[in-house]
Amino acid sequence: MKLCEGRVAIVTGAGRGLGRAHALMLARHGAKVVVNDLGSRADGVGNDATPAQEVVNLIRAEGGEAVVDTSDVSDWAAAKGMVDLALSEFGRLDILVNNAGILRDRMLANMSEEEWDLVVKVHMKGTFAPIHHAANYWRDQTKAGQVVDARVINTTSHSALFANVGQANYAAAKAGIATLSILAARELQRYGVTVNAIAPRAETRMTQGLRELTDEQRDRRDPDWIAALVTWLASPESKHVSGRVFEAWGYGYSVIESWQHGPRTDATKNPETLGPAISEIVKSARKNAGIDRDTYMEP
Ligand SMILES: NC(=O)c1ccc[n+]([C@@H]2O[C@H](COP(=O)([O-])OP(=O)(O)OC[C@H]3O[C@@H](n4cnc5c(N)ncnc54)[C@H](O)[C@@H]3O)[C@@H](O)[C@H]2O)c1
């Protein structure tokens, strides 16, 4: 069964790694794909149209339809150009997968302003800008009386949600994307758009060599396990799912439950009396979840 027949998708950072897998699987499920990729190094330097072109060639060789876009997703005008390209080339837009990303890891005391700014820009603005321009299109469609059944799928990370040390820039940006996804789900519901996010774990150039992997562990980090969830979320079948963040890899998918209101105490204008009460609510609150919390440990 083809889950996305006749739909049009933009996948950012689709020249390599996870985005490549998303684009190929969406195309195999009938979607026409704008394959966006700046073709930068893992740290964001440089540009090269080859990776995106190779994915487009592969999709076309399999009988699908695809077009290259080499925009920097964090460039406001270029992000609009990417949405416009989907419309001029394929006549519509139904799916936006925000996946492009880079890393500049450093302990925060050593992190430079440039390392902070670039990582935050590529991830946060590079997610917001395409959503903004796509949302304008879907709003106009709705106002013109068209039925919109669209999807946005963003990419967050465990590093963000569970505060991995050494990644202050990346974690701040990716945590922002998780909350942006929930907020966008609420705002865009009125235009027929669902918004979800994934926190993937895969073997790509971004994670290669971080640790020794067995063959089994490597297989469970194949991007296709994640592309399957993205393809389903992109399909009309997922209409009832919005504002959710999913952990995804070859060991399974789970819903990340968001911030919760915890234990409380009465307010006071006298800080001298606060000590015992704050100590008590901190003691009775659940610990922050860790990156390797029990339910997510590798079997
Ligand atoms: N691999 C993992 O385990 C993992 C875990 C958590 C989150 N992620 C996230 O998944 C996404 C994909 O990562 P990956 O592992 O496939 O990495 P990757 O480096 O293999 O692929 C990222 C792609 O994004 C492109 N890109 C970078 N900056 C861009 C820009 N400004 N505009 C357009 N394209 C740009 C790169 O050229 C590259 O092809 C990223 O957002 C990453 O942070 C990955």
PDBQT file of the ligand as one rigid body, heavy atoms in Angstrom, charges set to zero:
ROOT
HETATM    1  N1  LIG A 301      21.908  10.718  13.750  1.00  0.00    +0.000 N 
HETATM    2  C1  LIG A 301      21.348  10.753  14.946  1.00  0.00    +0.000 C 
HETATM    3  O1  LIG A 301      21.440   9.805  15.758  1.00  0.00    +0.000 OA
HETATM    4  C2  LIG A 301      20.527  11.956  15.358  1.00  0.00    +0.000 A 
HETATM    5  C3  LIG A 301      20.070  12.030  16.682  1.00  0.00    +0.000 A 
HETATM    6  C4  LIG A 301      19.294  13.102  17.060  1.00  0.00    +0.000 A 
HETATM    7  C5  LIG A 301      18.951  14.074  16.130  1.00  0.00    +0.000 A 
HETATM    8  N2  LIG A 301      19.432  14.001  14.857  1.00  0.00    +0.000 N 
HETATM    9  C6  LIG A 301      19.037  15.046  13.916  1.00  0.00    +0.000 C 
HETATM   10  O2  LIG A 301      18.601  14.451  12.724  1.00  0.00    +0.000 OA
HETATM   11  C7  LIG A 301      18.825  15.359  11.638  1.00  0.00    +0.000 C 
HETATM   12  C8  LIG A 301      19.590  14.657  10.529  1.00  0.00    +0.000 C 
HETATM   13  O3  LIG A 301      20.868  14.317  11.006  1.00  0.00    +0.000 OA
HETATM   14  P1  LIG A 301      21.797  13.186  10.341  1.00  0.00    +0.000 P 
HETATM   15  O4  LIG A 301      22.274  12.361  11.465  1.00  0.00    +0.000 OA
HETATM   16  O5  LIG A 301      21.108  12.554   9.188  1.00  0.00    +0.000 OA
HETATM   17  O6  LIG A 301      23.042  14.124   9.882  1.00  0.00    +0.000 OA
HETATM   18  P2  LIG A 301      23.786  14.284   8.458  1.00  0.00    +0.000 P 
HETATM   19  O7  LIG A 301      24.928  15.188   8.729  1.00  0.00    +0.000 OA
HETATM   20  O8  LIG A 301      24.048  12.943   7.855  1.00  0.00    +0.000 OA
HETATM   21  O9  LIG A 301      22.713  15.010   7.539  1.00  0.00    +0.000 OA
HETATM   22  C9  LIG A 301      22.324  16.351   7.733  1.00  0.00    +0.000 C 
HETATM   23  C10 LIG A 301      22.143  17.000   6.366  1.00  0.00    +0.000 C 
HETATM   24  O10 LIG A 301      21.683  18.352   6.568  1.00  0.00    +0.000 OA
HETATM   25  C11 LIG A 301      22.317  19.181   5.585  1.00  0.00    +0.000 C 
HETATM   26  N3  LIG A 301      22.335  20.569   6.065  1.00  0.00    +0.000 N 
HETATM   27  C12 LIG A 301      23.071  21.090   7.080  1.00  0.00    +0.000 A 
HETATM   28  N4  LIG A 301      22.817  22.385   7.229  1.00  0.00    +0.000 NA
HETATM   29  C13 LIG A 301      21.879  22.728   6.285  1.00  0.00    +0.000 A 
HETATM   30  C14 LIG A 301      21.209  23.920   5.948  1.00  0.00    +0.000 A 
HETATM   31  N5  LIG A 301      21.448  25.054   6.624  1.00  0.00    +0.000 N 
HETATM   32  N6  LIG A 301      20.312  23.896   4.951  1.00  0.00    +0.000 NA
HETATM   33  C15 LIG A 301      20.061  22.758   4.265  1.00  0.00    +0.000 A 
HETATM   34  N7  LIG A 301      20.682  21.588   4.515  1.00  0.00    +0.000 NA
HETATM   35  C16 LIG A 301      21.581  21.570   5.533  1.00  0.00    +0.000 A 
HETATM   36  C17 LIG A 301      23.713  18.612   5.437  1.00  0.00    +0.000 C 
HETATM   37  O11 LIG A 301      24.305  18.979   4.202  1.00  0.00    +0.000 OA
HETATM   38  C18 LIG A 301      23.460  17.100   5.568  1.00  0.00    +0.000 C 
HETATM   39  O12 LIG A 301      23.303  16.477   4.310  1.00  0.00    +0.000 OA
HETATM   40  C19 LIG A 301      19.564  16.554  12.236  1.00  0.00    +0.000 C 
HETATM   41  O13 LIG A 301      18.635  17.581  12.545  1.00  0.00    +0.000 OA
HETATM   42  C20 LIG A 301      20.149  15.987  13.502  1.00  0.00    +0.000 C 
HETATM   43  O14 LIG A 301      20.423  16.983  14.457  1.00  0.00    +0.000 OA
HETATM   44  C21 LIG A 301      20.213  12.964  14.443  1.00  0.00    +0.000 A 
ENDROOT
TORSDOF 0
